[in-house]
Amino acid sequence: MTRPLARRRFLVTRPENQSDRLTALLLEAGAEPLLAPMIAIGEAAEPAALDAALMRLDDYDLAVFISPTALDQVGARVQRWPTELPAAVIGPASRERAHELGILDVISPDSRFDSEGLLEHPAMQRMEGRRVVLFRGNGGRELLAETLAARGAKVDIVEAYRRLPPTMAREELATLLAGGCDGVIVTSSEAVQNLFSLCDEPLTDLLRSTLFFASHPAIAEAARRNGVSSVFTTAAGDTGIVASLSECFAGSHVAATPTPPPLPAMEPPRKAVRPRSTGQWRWALGGAAIAIGVSLAWQHLQRQDMQAEMDRQLSQLEGRLGLLSAGERRDGGRMSQLDARLATIDHRIGELQARQDDQQALYGAIMGDQEETLLADAELTLSLASQQLQLTGNVGAALAALYRLDERLAGHDQPRLLPLRRALARDLDALKRMPWIDYVGLSARLDSLAGGIDKLPLAVDAKSTEDQVQPEADKRKGLLGDLSRALGALVEIRRIDQPDPVLLAPEQAVYLREQIKLRLLNARLALLQRDEITFRRDLQAADGTLRKHFDTRSKPVVATLATLRELQAAQPAQMLPSLSDSLNAARDARRKVSREEGK
């Protein structure tokens, strides 16, 4: 298999730190690279400004790199690239270098590898309110910065390196070109200017007659402005450059110029023998003249044949050249038509992409509003459920509210809602494990007890009723009744294991009942406040007062004492969850949605 680039020599004008891959590809193809860097790379004029910009990378929404050199300079100073910061680059080499530096989100054009191609990318269209940092060398075009600023972005231009004149001397360049050069590879308009600035007149004439290979139409135009007659525009990237070189030299051939056949050697006339007579002399002179004439005629015919052959071959060559020129003109016309069609298609694709971006932005705005409304409702529901849970201890109502919220969130399958749903599930499990206490029922029972205190009989009232009933029974006994009353006046039987009920005035009885009511109401407040100690102390005080001053044989008093015993068995001081995890998750999700809509 033939190698089109075998034994061919190419002058490579790239900087030293950017020519390794291209040199390796040329050597692999059999070519000999002649390294003549026409641009030297130096440190930025203000390294402190570059370091300050790199310290504030988290403040930016997008980083733009003009060249692989900018990526190399930034990569040497940054230890870790921010995960959420995307980068925009121009060519395949820059994209590979960005991935090597650990940049995950890389924006680059798919076909046109220049600033215009990057600006046509869909991700570079809507730039309102976005902060962009642009890393580049000194000087250069302002197209990227001006266009991004016109689209609404706030652009900070940072000088990452400086382009300096070449350090190669004219004599070194002349030595490289002395052995012959099949082509000059230029990847920068500045490199073209520096190359011709370095050359004297003989070297300039030599370069103008050499084939130039430019990686961009603007670079090819810079070479033509310097007088280069043959400029070939290559594909982008190192691989594309080598492929274009192979394609160019695979189809080239040098037509061999026909070599005319050698003229027949003219035989020298023999030395005439002096005739012995006049007739012989005449015959000899006639024969010599005839031989000379025949020889001259033969030579004339040979020359005519040679001239005719040369004219024929020249005509063939001119015909081939005409065909080639016509083919080139035809191909050029076709290429112009194709370029026009491609430009129209690109324009239509750009319009479609702009419409698609607008539709996606509108859909995102609608979905964002729905999500924000849902998250606002979730935050309000959780806040009310938490307050009600802490104030009333109603676990059932809180569970019902959380279940309804979980059903609403299940209808929106969004990844950003997953942390909220996880926190909600944890709070639901915690509430289901809580023992259920009916605080409202306990409070109602205490109110009922307090309302029935006024109807409970006192112990003094119960004894006076017995005293009234006993004389009537004694009257029915007759003589025995009289004897009993007489003995009763002499002997009085009392129980000494229990004190006699205290005789209370009507005002004191009212105060006693109000005191018990206050104890019960205080116990109700302690129940709502989860103050178990005060709750039990007030119930015990009410129980003791009832047993001391009220008739414990009366059924209402017995029922009241039984109710107090049941209330004392309750444990109101349980720790209820605050739903803070779910509430914080809802607030975080809402902040993220608001931040994304702001961008």
MOWO-V725608 format. One record per helix or strand of 2 or more residues. SS is the DSSP state (a for helix, b for strand). FROM is the first residue (numbers start at 1). LEN is the number of residues. Records with the same first field share a line. If there is no record, write none. Layout:
SS->FROM-LEN, FROM-LEN
This chain:
b->9-4, 32-4, 39-5, 62-4, 86-3, 106-2, 131-7, 154-12, 183-4, 212-3, 231-3
a->16-3, 20-9, 47-9, 57-3, 68-8, 92-9, 115-5, 122-3, 143-8, 170-9, 189-10, 201-8, 217-9, 237-14, 278-115, 395-16, 415-18, 439-17, 459-17, 479-12, 506-23, 532-18, 555-14, 580-19
